[in-house]
Amino acid sequence: MRIAIVAPPWVGVPPPAYGGTETVLDTLARGLHAAGHEVLLFTTGDSTCPVPKAWVFDQAVGVGIGGAATELRHVIHAYEAAADFDVVHDHTLVGPIYAERFPWLPVVTTNHGPFESDLGDLYRTVGQRASVIAISQHQASTAHGVNLAGVIHHGVFPAEFPMGTGDGGYALFLGRMSPDKGAHTAARVARAAGSRLLIAAKMNEKPELEYFDALVRPLLGGGVEYVGEVGGSAKLDLLSHASCLVNPMAWPEPFGMVMIEALACGTPVVATPCGAAPEIVREGITGFLRRDEASIVQALSLVSQLDRNACRRSVETHFSAERMVAEHIAVYEQAITAVADRSAAALVDAL
């Protein structure tokens, strides 16, 4: 199958540091390529994903810098490059709408954000033509009126994640500096538990800086340390040596890549039961789901009792790249069949 993957232009694939969607696209592109499919990744010129690539922007534009016109320019060139492919898997917002200009082209799109937002109207419209994928059962349950083609959990290549012993003497918060992600909550519970906490988080946009200064910086010290934004081998090193990942998110996150990355390293997850977390964390086996800070504090004292091998096995069984690739191929085939059926029906009507 000839598959064109259209990435957003904001961050390279894979991301140099923080970037959940771009991490997923890197895994998907490599997995499809390894499975024998012809893959074209339309991304930015600084991307290093080892599959055939094309681009219009030499460098990633940057989050919060470009606008609709920037994304549309990227999309126009992407569809020119992909016009004769078997299927396009588009991860931009404007792309599936622009795809109306290519009625012969099967288009699949994934919603990486919440349906209960401005995205709801977008995907209700897009779903009339393109195949829309949700990334968790919880996210799908909020897709009111959206014609979903399926739910596909993200995956990783477990062999690329070092199995750790959790001997670093710290718990870890990893993500983005945002109230929704809960770095301040992680700091409070670590202090209450008397645990050392490392906070590794993206922090370069104005709201992130303001949140850090107001709610996180006052909690630093006493074993709580901000170590900056990390990626690549540094991220894996932090994850594998952590006693646990503390993920006290305060919003219904559609998935949460950091949780399966931690589990792949054998590191248990202590999280709030928001969004997709109950689909990822197996209570008392790969981590703990707790609603309030006092319960999270208690859970931190229990993580040493969990079997880190069970954490790793949960990823191998449920969140592998191979499983993710196979499920995407099934959706691609359905999209190709649907376009062929529409074309045949239109021909009959014309006669």
N, C-alpha and C positions, 0 to 999 in steps of 0.2 A: 504494500500500500504506500502511496506517496502522500505524506502528511506534512502540512505546513503549520507550524506553531507560531502564533503572533504574540510576542511578549509586549507588555507596556514599555514605553521608552524611558521611564523614569530612573530605573536601576538596572545595572548590567546583570547578565545571567551566566554563572551564578553571581549572587551579590558579593561584593568585597567584604561586607560585614553583615549588618542587619538587613533582612529582606525575605520575608516568609514566602511570598508568591514566587519570587525569582528562584528561591531554593527549590520549590516544587517543580517549576518549569525546567530547571536543569536536570532534575532526576527523571522527569517524564521524557524529555528529549533523549537523554542518554539511554533510558530504558527501551524506548521505541526503536532506537537505532540498534541496540544490542539484540533486539528481537527480530532483526532483519528487515525492518521497514526503512524506506527512503524518507529521511527527515530533513526539512528546511526550517531552521529557527530564524525568524525575523525579529531582530533585537537591536542592540546598539553595537557600534564597532569595537568597543572595549570589552565586550563579553568574551569569556574564555571557554564556554561550554564546548566540548570537543565533538560537535556535529557540524555539518554544513550550515553556514550562516549567511544572512544578507542584512543590510541596514541602510538607512538614510542618514542617521545621526552617528557621527564618529564616536561621540562620547555620550554616556547616560546623561539625560537632561537634568535629573535631580528631582527629588520629591518636593512638591510645592512650588516649583519654579515655572514650568511650562503650563499651558492651558489647553483648551479644547482644540485650538488651531494647531498646536504642536502635536497633539495626539493624532489629529486628523491627517496631517502631513505624513506621519509615520505609517498610518493605516493605509493611505492611498498607495504608497510605495509597496507596502506589504501585499496588498491584493493584486497589484501588477505582477509581483514575483510569484504569487501562488495561484494565478488564474487557471493553470492547467493541472493543478494537483487534484488528487482524489477527494481530499477533505481538508478543511482549514479549521484548526482549533484556536480560536481567538480569545485572548485574555484581556483585551482592551475593553473600554466602555463604548466608544463610538464605532468600533469596527463592525460588530454584528448589524448595526443599522446601515452602515455604508455598504455592507455585503448585499443589500437589495439590488445593487447594480450588477450583481453576478448571479442571476437566478439559477444557473446550471451548477453552481458550486455548493456542495454540502458544507454547512458551517455549524460548528459546535462551539459553545462558549461556556466558561465556568464563572460562576459568581463567587468571588473570594471575600465578599463583604456581606453585611446583613440585608436580608430582603425587606425587613421592616425599617426602611429608610427611603431616600430618594431612589434607591436602586430597584425598589419594588415595581414602580411604574415602568422603568426601563426594561426589566426582564419580562414583565407581562406583555410588553409590546414585542420585544425581541423573540420571545418564545413562540410567536405565531409563525416564525420562519426558521429560526435557528434552534438547534437542540441545546437546551440549558441543563448544565450539570450543577448539582448542589454538592457541598463538600462534607456535610454531616446530616444525620437524620434530624437533629434539632433545627438546623438551618432550614432544611426542607419543610419542616412542620410549620414554618412561618412564611412559606412562599405562596401566600394566598392568591389564587388566580393565575399562577405561573405554570405553564406547561413544562413540567420537568421531564428530562430524558433519563434521569437516574441520579443516584447518590453515590459518589466515589470518595472514600477517605483518601487522604494523602498517604504517601509511602516513602520509604528510604531504602537505600542499599545497606543492610545491617553490617556487612563486612567492612564498610567504610567508617564504622564507628568503633573506637577502641573500648573494649570491655573494661570497666574500671572497678576499683575496689572501694571507692568512696573514702579513701584514707587521707583526704586533704584537710580534714578538720574544719570544714565549713559547709553551710548550706548555700545554695546559689539562687539568685534571681536573675533571669536572663530575658531580655525583651526590649521594650521601648519605654522611655520615660514618659509615662502617661498615667493619670489617675485611674483610668479604666484597667490598666495592667496591674496596678497595685504595688508599686515599689515601696511606697510609704507604709503600706500594711505589712509587707514582708519585713521591713525594718523594725516595725513595732513588735511583731510577734517574735522576731529573733531576739530582740532585747529582753522581752518578757521571759523567753525560754532560756536565756543565758547562752545562746548559740552564736557562733561567729557566722556572719552573712556577707557574702560578696555580691555586689550589685553590678552586673554587666549590662549596660543598656545604651541604646541609641539616644543621643541627646544633642541635637543641633538646630532644631526648629524652635522658634520663639516660645510657643506654648510648652514645649518640653523643658526648656530652660527655666521658664517661670514656675512650672510645677516643681521642678527639682529644688529651686531656691526656697519656695514657700513650704513644702511639705517633706522633702527628703533630706536636704542638707542639714536641717536641725537634728536629724536622727543619726547622723554619721558619728563615728567614734564608738567606744565601748564594744568593739567587735564587729561593727557594721562599717563596711568600706565600699566606696564606689570605685570600680576599676576601669571604667570607660566602656566604649563599644568594642566588641570583639567579634571575630569571624574566623573561618578556616580552622587551622590546627589549634589556635589558641582557644577557640570556643569548645572544641572537642576535649581539650585538656582540662578545661574548667569543669565541663559536664562529667567527665569520667571520674574525677577525683572528689566530686561533691558528695556529701552524705545524702542529699536529696535536692530536688528542684522545688522551690517555693513559688507557687503560681496563683496568688490570691486575686485573680481577675474579678473585676466588678461589673462585667458586662457579658452578654451572651455571645462570646466569641465563636464564630462559625466553625473553627477547627482548633488550631493551636499547635503549629509545627514543633515548637520548643518542647512540648511534652513527649512526642514520640522520639525526638532526638535524644532527650534525657534517658528515656526507657531503653533506647538502643545501646546506650553506654552502660546499662545495668543500674541506672540511677532512679530511685523511686520518685514519685511526684506527689507533693502535697498541694492540693488545689481547692478552690471553691467549686461547688457543683453547678457551674454556669455553662451555658452553651453546650458545646460538644464534649466537655470534660468527662461526663459520665460514660461516653462512648469510648474513651481512651484509657482512663484510669480504672483499674479493677480494684474495688474497695478491699483493703486488707491484704491484697496480693501484690499489686504493683504500685500502691500508694494509698493515700487517704483523701477523701473529699469531705471538707468541713465548711460550714456556713459562717461561723463567727470566729473572732480572733482567739478567744480562749480555747476553742476546740482545735484550732490550728496549732497553738502552742503545745497542747497535749500531744498532737500527732507528731510533732517534731521529735518528741522523746521516744516514739515508737518505730521510726523508720529503720533503725538498726536491726530490728527483728525481721525485716522483710528479706526475701530471697532475691538478690540482684539477678541471678540467672533467670528467675521467673519474669523479671522486667524485660530482659533481653528476648526471651522466648515469645512474649506477647507481641513484640514488633515483628519478629520472624514469622509469626503465625498470622497476624492481622494487618500489619502495616508495612508490608514489603513493597518495594518498587515493582517487582514482578506481578504481584496481585493488582496494583494500581494500573499498570500497563495493560493487562488483560481486560480489565473492566473498561478502560478507555477504548480499546479496540472494538469491543462489543457496541459501544455507543456510536463510534465512527461508522461501523457497518450499518447500524440502524439509520443513521443520517443519510448515508449514501442511498440506501433503499428508498427512503422517503422522498428524496429528490427525484430518483428514477420514476417512482410511482406518480409524482406530480407531473413530471414531463410527459409520461404516457397518457395520463388523464387529459392533459391540455391538448395533446395531439388528437385524441379521440374527439374532444369537443370541437376542434378545428375542422374535423372531417364532417 
